Amino acid sequence: MKLLRYGPAGQEKPGLLDEGGTIRDLSAHMDDVTGANLSQGTLARIAALDVHALPVVDGDPRLGPCVGGVGKFLGIGLNYLEHAKETGAQVPDEPLLFTKHASCINGPFDDVVLPRTSTKADWEVELGVVIGTAAKYIDEADALSHVAGYCVVNDVSERAFQKERAGQWVKGKSCDTFGPIGPWLVTRDEVPDPQALDLWLDVNGQRRQTGNTSTMIFSVARIVSYLSEFFTLQPGDVITTGTPPGVGMGMNPQQFLNPGDVMRLGVQGLGEQRQHVVSDFNT
């Protein structure tokens, strides 16, 4: 299934995308696409519905983040060898964890707003993992059974905030609108191998990133198992798993986002995003 949330920001309703690309309303069957509704039992109940009996959503509604009420938004840095090399970073010996505050989460087609003091905003297409069943001290072999599904994430990053200001990466990763997720949550049964997915990103129609999740240093299963050593992963938590090479910071000369730029990105089988870049002075 492809679960989604549609409607104005803060007023999203649950829906799904049928095989013909039509949005169907799920409001009669769940209150929202949140962690509380991502258990295997609930997903099986929704999957058993007669999709064509569900109400059609008319028009072209805004799509919100594909998961609402996210508790933890966790990132894995430098998880593609060539990306680590292009940034001049040491290849990590274990998953490099950072956090993105949940307040940065944005719809997949909403504007990305550059902070007023931003000088080095960058793009990062990534595979997102959404937890469906609580996970604590789980084995790698069992890790994917705790995943509800997958989505596209743009881990927008302000490199000056991230690397040139005191403290942790969180400042450069958590600016408002810097976490577009969606357009939909594709349930685990439709992604038989999360380590075999193409990723790509364009800026202003120019291809910047091309990669495949097969080249991750740490697999999705390893990441989920690893994180569960330190804290409980809760239903609805989102993990963004790293980006392939081609970010602006790694270019020579470096290139960063400016107001007026357009990012378009996608992950195989998980849909596409598109964002206009605007300045906070204009919002």
Backbone torsions as a table, in degrees:
resi	resn	phi	psi	omega
1	MET	NA	155.6	174.1
2	LYS	-118.8	100.3	-179.1
3	LEU	-90.9	145.8	-177.5
4	LEU	-148.9	173.9	176.5
5	ARG	-132.6	130.9	-174.8
6	TYR	-130.2	153.1	177.7
7	GLY	120.6	178.5	-178.5
8	PRO	-60.9	153.0	-179.8
9	ALA	-56.4	129.6	-178.7
10	GLY	85.2	-6.9	-179.8
11	GLN	-128.8	26.5	-175.4
12	GLU	-65.2	147.7	175.5
13	LYS	-114.3	155.0	-179.9
14	PRO	-80.0	145.0	177.7
15	GLY	-154.3	177.5	171.9
16	LEU	-140.3	158.9	178.2
17	LEU	-100.7	121.4	-179.3
18	ASP	-81.4	178.2	-173.5
19	GLU	-66.6	-17.1	178.1
20	GLY	-95.0	3.1	179.4
21	GLY	86.4	13.3	179.0
22	THR	-93.5	136.3	176.9
23	ILE	-81.4	129.7	177.4
24	ARG	-113.9	139.7	-177.5
25	ASP	-82.4	132.5	179.2
26	LEU	-109.7	12.4	-172.8
27	SER	-59.7	-27.9	179.9
28	ALA	-77.3	-8.5	-172.9
29	HIS	-121.5	-17.5	172.8
30	MET	-155.8	152.0	-177.7
31	ASP	-80.9	-26.0	179.1
32	ASP	-171.5	163.7	173.6
33	VAL	-89.5	88.7	-179.3
34	THR	-130.9	173.4	-179.2
35	GLY	-54.3	-34.6	-178.9
36	ALA	-64.2	-18.6	-177.4
37	ASN	-113.8	20.8	-176.6
38	LEU	-111.4	11.9	175.7
39	SER	-67.7	159.4	-179.8
40	GLN	-62.6	-34.3	178.4
41	GLY	-64.1	-45.8	179.2
42	THR	-66.3	-42.8	179.7
43	LEU	-64.1	-37.6	177.4
44	ALA	-65.1	-38.0	178.6
45	ARG	-65.2	-41.7	179.1
46	ILE	-67.9	-39.3	-179.8
47	ALA	-64.5	-25.6	-178.3
48	ALA	-82.2	-7.6	-179.8
49	LEU	-67.7	154.3	170.9
50	ASP	-78.5	101.6	-174.2
51	VAL	-56.8	-39.2	-175.0
52	HIS	-75.2	-8.0	173.9
53	ALA	-90.7	-9.5	179.1
54	LEU	-76.5	145.0	-179.3
55	PRO	-61.4	138.8	174.9
56	VAL	-78.6	136.1	175.3
57	VAL	-88.0	116.8	-176.2
58	ASP	-76.4	157.9	173.8
59	GLY	75.8	-155.4	-177.0
60	ASP	-128.1	74.7	-173.2
61	PRO	-70.4	154.7	170.3
62	ARG	-61.1	139.5	171.9
63	LEU	-99.6	127.0	177.4
64	GLY	-88.9	-177.0	172.6
65	PRO	-53.6	140.2	-172.8
66	CYS	-73.2	-10.3	174.5
67	VAL	-129.4	132.3	177.4
68	GLY	-103.3	161.0	175.5
69	GLY	62.1	35.1	-178.2
70	VAL	-63.7	129.4	177.6
71	GLY	-83.5	-57.1	179.8
72	LYS	-118.5	134.3	174.9
73	PHE	-119.3	103.2	-169.5
74	LEU	-110.5	140.3	-179.9
75	GLY	-121.2	149.3	174.4
76	ILE	-114.8	121.2	-177.0
77	GLY	-94.4	152.8	172.3
78	LEU	53.3	45.8	-174.4
79	ASN	-98.2	7.6	171.9
80	TYR	-124.7	128.2	-173.2
81	LEU	-54.5	-47.1	-176.3
82	GLU	-68.0	-29.6	176.2
83	HIS	-69.6	-41.5	176.9
84	ALA	-59.7	-42.2	-179.2
85	LYS	-65.1	-41.6	-175.6
86	GLU	-68.2	-24.4	179.2
87	THR	-93.0	-2.0	-179.9
88	GLY	74.1	18.3	-177.3
89	ALA	-92.9	155.8	174.7
90	GLN	-72.6	138.0	177.8
91	VAL	-67.2	125.7	-174.6
92	PRO	-70.6	148.4	176.6
93	ASP	-84.8	-20.5	175.9
94	GLU	-146.8	162.3	-176.1
95	PRO	-52.6	131.2	-178.4
96	LEU	-92.3	108.2	-172.8
97	LEU	-93.7	135.1	166.5
98	PHE	-138.1	171.0	178.4
99	THR	-119.3	149.6	167.8
100	LYS	-115.7	125.4	178.9
101	HIS	-61.8	140.5	-177.2
102	ALA	-60.5	-21.3	179.7
103	SER	-68.5	-10.6	177.9
104	CYS	-85.3	-9.3	-174.3
105	ILE	-64.3	138.2	-170.3
106	ASN	-141.4	159.4	174.4
107	GLY	-71.0	158.1	-174.0
108	PRO	-69.7	-17.0	179.8
109	PHE	-121.2	9.0	177.0
110	ASP	-76.1	157.1	176.6
111	ASP	-62.3	145.5	167.2
112	VAL	-96.7	122.4	-173.3
113	VAL	-103.1	118.7	178.8
114	LEU	-77.4	131.2	175.2
115	PRO	-58.9	156.2	-173.9
116	ARG	-62.8	-28.2	179.8
117	THR	-101.2	13.8	-178.9
118	SER	-70.9	136.1	175.2
119	THR	-129.5	-16.9	-173.2
120	LYS	-139.4	54.9	178.4
121	ALA	-77.4	137.7	-170.5
122	ASP	-132.4	163.9	-177.9
123	TRP	-108.7	152.7	176.6
124	GLU	-156.9	103.9	173.6
125	VAL	-76.9	136.5	-176.7
126	GLU	-147.5	156.2	169.9
127	LEU	-83.2	123.6	175.9
128	GLY	-97.9	142.4	-179.9
129	VAL	-118.7	129.0	-179.5
130	VAL	-112.4	124.2	-178.1
131	ILE	-76.7	137.9	179.1
132	GLY	-113.1	-26.8	-179.1
133	THR	-131.6	134.2	-177.7
134	ALA	-51.9	139.4	-175.6
135	ALA	-132.2	122.9	177.2
136	LYS	-142.9	124.7	179.8
137	TYR	53.5	49.4	-177.0
138	ILE	-97.4	148.6	176.9
139	ASP	-74.4	151.8	178.3
140	GLU	-59.0	-36.0	-178.8
141	ALA	-65.5	-22.2	-177.6
142	ASP	-104.4	-2.7	-168.2
143	ALA	-63.0	-42.4	-175.0
144	LEU	-68.0	-19.8	177.5
145	SER	-69.3	-14.2	177.8
146	HIS	-92.4	-0.5	-178.2
147	VAL	-93.2	129.5	174.9
148	ALA	-79.4	-39.1	-178.0
149	GLY	176.5	-167.7	-170.9
150	TYR	-133.4	158.5	179.7
151	CYS	-155.0	169.4	173.8
152	VAL	-84.8	138.0	173.7
153	VAL	-128.9	137.4	167.5
154	ASN	-106.0	104.5	-179.2
155	ASP	-83.6	72.3	-179.5
156	VAL	-62.0	136.7	-171.2
157	SER	-138.8	133.6	174.6
158	GLU	-97.7	104.9	-169.7
159	ARG	-67.9	-34.1	177.7
160	ALA	-64.3	-42.7	177.2
161	PHE	-65.3	-39.2	-174.3
162	GLN	-71.1	-42.5	-168.2
163	LYS	-115.3	-19.3	-173.0
164	GLU	-111.6	-3.7	178.0
165	ARG	-110.7	154.7	-176.6
166	ALA	-64.3	152.4	174.4
167	GLY	100.0	-159.1	-172.6
168	GLN	-92.9	174.4	-178.4
169	TRP	-64.6	-19.4	-169.1
170	VAL	-54.6	-33.1	-179.1
171	LYS	-63.8	-38.1	-178.8
172	GLY	-83.2	-11.8	-175.9
173	LYS	-104.0	-14.4	-166.4
174	SER	-115.6	11.5	179.0
175	CYS	-58.4	148.9	178.7
176	ASP	-50.9	135.0	178.0
177	THR	77.9	2.1	-175.3
178	PHE	-84.9	16.6	179.3
179	GLY	-137.3	59.6	175.4
180	PRO	-63.7	128.5	175.7
181	ILE	-130.3	142.1	-177.7
182	GLY	121.8	-167.4	22.3
183	PRO	-78.7	-22.2	178.6
184	TRP	-142.5	161.6	173.3
185	LEU	-93.4	115.8	179.2
186	VAL	-93.6	119.8	-173.8
187	THR	-66.9	156.0	-170.4
188	ARG	-56.4	-32.9	-177.3
189	ASP	-65.5	-19.9	179.7
190	GLU	-93.9	0.3	179.4
191	VAL	-127.4	79.8	-174.6
192	PRO	-63.0	-27.6	-179.9
193	ASP	-140.9	100.3	-180.0
194	PRO	-69.2	-6.3	178.3
195	GLN	-99.0	25.5	179.5
196	ALA	-141.4	42.7	-174.7
197	LEU	-118.5	131.2	174.6
198	ASP	-76.5	144.7	175.0
199	LEU	-127.5	149.1	177.9
200	TRP	-156.1	157.0	176.6
201	LEU	-151.8	135.4	175.3
202	ASP	-115.7	146.3	169.1
203	VAL	-121.5	120.3	-178.7
204	ASN	53.5	39.5	176.7
205	GLY	81.1	-0.4	179.1
206	GLN	-102.4	126.2	179.6
207	ARG	-66.1	124.3	179.5
208	ARG	-110.8	-39.8	-177.2
209	GLN	-126.3	137.3	172.3
210	THR	-142.5	130.5	-179.9
211	GLY	-163.3	-178.6	177.2
212	ASN	-144.6	140.4	-176.9
213	THR	-65.4	-12.1	175.6
214	SER	-63.7	-20.0	-177.6
215	THR	-96.1	9.8	173.4
216	MET	-60.0	143.9	173.3
217	ILE	-71.2	-44.2	178.3
218	PHE	-117.7	125.8	-177.1
219	SER	-71.0	166.6	175.9
220	VAL	-57.0	-45.9	-179.3
221	ALA	-60.6	-42.5	178.8
222	ARG	-63.9	-42.6	-178.9
223	ILE	-62.6	-48.4	-178.5
224	VAL	-61.7	-46.3	178.2
225	SER	-60.4	-45.8	-178.5
226	TYR	-60.4	-49.4	-178.2
227	LEU	-62.5	-33.2	-178.4
228	SER	-69.1	-10.1	174.3
229	GLU	-70.4	-26.4	-169.1
230	PHE	-106.3	-28.6	-179.6
231	PHE	-161.2	160.1	178.8
232	THR	-75.4	126.6	170.4
233	LEU	-81.5	125.3	-175.3
234	GLN	-102.6	152.4	175.1
235	PRO	-53.3	132.4	-178.5
236	GLY	93.8	-11.7	173.4
237	ASP	-64.4	145.8	-179.4
238	VAL	-118.1	132.3	175.8
239	ILE	-117.4	126.1	174.6
240	THR	-105.4	130.2	-154.9
241	THR	-103.5	13.8	178.4
242	GLY	107.8	162.6	-173.0
243	THR	-123.7	145.8	174.7
244	PRO	-74.7	174.5	-178.6
245	PRO	-65.9	161.4	177.3
246	GLY	117.3	10.5	178.5
247	VAL	-73.8	160.4	-177.5
248	GLY	-63.1	-35.1	179.8
249	MET	-62.1	-27.8	-176.6
250	GLY	-89.6	-2.9	-178.3
251	MET	-82.5	159.2	178.4
252	ASN	-129.5	103.5	1.5
253	PRO	-75.4	160.7	178.7
254	GLN	-62.0	146.6	177.1
255	GLN	-130.7	138.9	-179.0
256	PHE	-132.3	168.7	-175.0
257	LEU	-75.1	144.8	177.1
258	ASN	-131.1	156.0	174.4
259	PRO	-53.3	136.6	-178.0
260	GLY	99.3	-18.1	177.8
261	ASP	-69.0	155.6	177.9
262	VAL	-127.1	125.7	174.2
263	MET	-103.3	137.1	174.5
264	ARG	-133.6	131.9	-171.6
265	LEU	-153.6	160.1	179.7
266	GLY	-165.0	164.8	173.6
267	VAL	-128.2	137.0	-175.9
268	GLN	-50.5	122.4	177.3
269	GLY	80.4	-4.7	-174.9
270	LEU	-113.1	1.0	177.7
271	GLY	95.5	-176.7	-176.0
272	GLU	-127.8	154.8	172.2
273	GLN	-118.8	160.7	173.9
274	ARG	-151.8	125.6	-178.4
275	GLN	-132.2	135.6	167.1
276	HIS	-85.7	142.4	177.3
277	VAL	-98.3	127.5	179.5
278	VAL	-130.5	166.0	178.6
279	SER	-96.7	147.0	177.4
280	ASP	-62.1	-22.5	177.7
281	PHE	-68.7	-19.7	-175.8
282	ASN	-104.3	6.5	-178.1
283	THR	-105.5	NA	NA
